[in-house]
Amino acid sequence: MELTQQFSSASTRSIPCDIILDILAKLPLKSVVRFRCVSKFCNSSVITPSFVKSHNTRFPIKPIGFLITCSARLQSGQMFFYADYNGGSAVPLLTIPSRFSRYTTKSLNGLLCLDFGICAQICNPSTRQAITLPFVVPVNSPSASSTYFCVNSFGFDPMTEQYKVLNSWKVPGKDPEYRVFTLGTDESWRLVDGGPCYYPQRESICIGGIIYFRCWTSSSKGSKAVLVAFDVGNETFQVNQIPNEISSDGLNETNLIAFGGNPAIVCYDQLDDDDDDDDDDDEDSSLVIVWAMEDCVWIKYGLVMPSDLQELQDQQGKLYFVVGTIHTGELVLAPRSLSEQFYVLYYDVWKNVIRRVEISGLPDYVHQFNDISCIDTVTVSNFEENILSFALTQN
């Protein structure tokens, strides 16, 4: 404590400020966050645009592991954990009260958007910060009672380095409304024109300044789905047709991911014995089909998963879904619910080999508390550390 007091008083007077900032810029983000508590000077200086830019030059934003999101017990909040690609114990990063979001975007430069319909939160687990955006409409507005197709997506424009939230809202029988909120610029939501007259789904990814999300063309069961692209920079829309081979019966059985720098839809099927001459090798194997959209053209990749996957799924009584890729080019598969033993799988497309790592330290409500009423939904995505402070994004 005495050392801290000396640093915050005498040391800051004897050491030039630019030298202090240069030292801080060379420290990992975790250390910089700790030094914010040392003095008012450190706290205010490390959130300035010049320092953030200097720190990012030395520590570029890149995936360092997994960000795992799950509900707190009794849905009292949302918990965020960091896990190394090699597995091991998960590290708690942040818990946001007081409820569990309907949908959480994938990590985008280390930031996430929590969707609550007419309300959204942006959080940065690296700095343990979260901000709540203004309501899209007043809570007592008549339209606020119909938010089933009211979805918030998150995007980043690399040209302007701006983060934006896109709110897509379709009420049956009415024209859709699309609104944008720019962090650090807007004080309220702005209506944008040109959006398609479709029903948005709670899923999205942002690649190269484009937010991709799927929509139903109607609210009736079995309607066709399309892939909508929203340019974060110029705020324009483009509708892309989805191949008819992709099932429109339910989005829960497919995934929207980034694959080789392109948007892709992953479908799942069970491989029949008649599909291949070698019954011994293909018995109890799963078929994963990746549809990647490259230059507005859909390319189909059929992947026969090793029998190890089916054996693990049978053993745990749960399915594993493709959630993305990592720097090695391997596909990442993870379950959608917590369990006593939580695994993440890596699939090498070229070698047709699956390896797995175990991640411990995550809550397991059924076994820990014998509580089967808790929602044990879990999401896994790549995680990047980001020093960005929301003090920079607020007026």
Salt bridges, closest charged atoms under 4 A:
ASP22 OD2 - LYS26 NZ 3.30
ASP22 OD1 - ARG58 NH2 3.12
ASP115 OD2 - ARG202 NE 3.92
GLU177 OE1 - ARG179 NH2 2.91
ASP186 OD2 - ARG190 NE 2.97
GLU203 OE2 - ARG214 NE 2.41
GLU235 OE2 - LYS164 NZ 2.86
GLU235 OE2 - ARG190 NH2 2.75
GLU245 OE1 - LYS300 NZ 3.10
GLU330 OE1 - ARG355 NH2 2.85
GLU340 OE1 - HIS367 NE2 3.50
ASP364 OD2 - HIS367 ND1 2.74
ASP371 OD2 - ARG73 NE 3.51
